[in-house]
Amino acid sequence: MSADTLVRPDETTDESTDNDTPKVFHYVKKEKIAESAVMGTHVVALCGEVFPVTRSPKPGSPVCPDCKRIYEMMKRD
């Protein structure tokens, strides 16, 4: 499996804080991000979370530990 289809993380709606800021962002396939943002479809993160893309992460945003672990394992291959 190639890691070049993975890019920035995106958040899941069920892990948001009280002020609408997500607790963590998830890694999803690059080509699915724009489709979800425009069409409102759901994406599947590396960790298995399913959600619509609603926000973009900023540098330093917290990343889902499961997504990060899976992504690092994929980069090694």
N, C-alpha and C positions, 0 to 999 in steps of 0.2 A: 504494500500500500504506500502511496506517495504522500508525503507531508506537504507538497506544494499546493494542494487544494485547500489547505487550512490557513486561515488568516487570523484576524483579530477576534477576540471574544465578544460575545453579546450576552445580554442578561436574560434571566428567566423571570417571569412575572410573579411567581409564587415565592420568591425570595427577596421581595422588596422591603425597604424600610418604611417607616411612617411618613417620611417626607418624599416618597416616590423615587428615591435613589436606590438602585439595586445593591444588595449586599455583595454579590459576586457576579462576574461576567463569565460566560461560557464560550468555549471554542466551537465554531460551526464551520461547515464547508463554505468557502468563499463565494461560489456561484449561487448559494441559497440565500445569502444575506440581502442582496438587492431585491430578489424576488419576494422575499418575506416582507421587506419594508414597503414595497410598492403594492403588492397584491394582498398582503395581510395573511399569507399562508404561514404555517408553523414550520420551524426548523428543528432538527434533532442535534443536540450537542454531543460531543464525544462521550460525556458521562451518561447519556441517555435522556436527559431532560428535554422536553418538547415544549416549545413556546414560540410566539411571534416576535420578530425583531422589533423592538420599540426604541432602543437607545444605542448609541455608540460609546465605547469606552474611551476614557481619556488616559493619557500616560500615567501610570502608577495606580490604575484602578485594580481592585482586588480580583483575582481570577479563581474560579472554582478549582479546589485542590485536586479533584478527580480528573477534570479535563486536563489540567496541567500535567499530572502524572502520566496520563494516556498519551498526550502529545509528546512528552519527552521520550517515552518508550518508542513512539513511531519515528521520531527523528533519528534514533540510534540505528534503526534498520536500514 
